[in-house]
Amino acid sequence: MEDSVREQIQGIIDSNDVVLFMKGTKHFPQCGFSATLVEVLRRSGSDFQDVNVLENSEIRQGIKEFANWPTIPQLYVHGKFVGGCDIIREMYEKGELDAVLSAKES
């Protein structure tokens, strides 16, 4: 991944407490996994920044390398990678997601 792409991704993550790299937008998700995470975050009452990876192929590929995670969507909270769809959905179902979302940046 080019340094400029890494810096762009890091800048997005650093500028927002909660960031969801996804296919589509929070108002129009374009895959089922992204739609699931948007709904989970809404139910959790979280305000989040969405990044549509379909608009930028460098970010779409770069985010996979950035987190060493092969799939999209990806959720970052306070600068840290939390997980993809299955992990976040499971955390939500177990009641663990709210603690992550409400924790102050460390």
Buried (B, 14 or more C-beta within 10 A) or exposed (E): BEEEBEEBBEEBBEEBBBBBBBBBBBEEBEBEBBBBBBBBBEEBEBEBBBBBBBEBEBBBBBBBEBBEBEEBBBBBBBBEBBBBBEBBBEBBEEEEBBEBBEEEEE
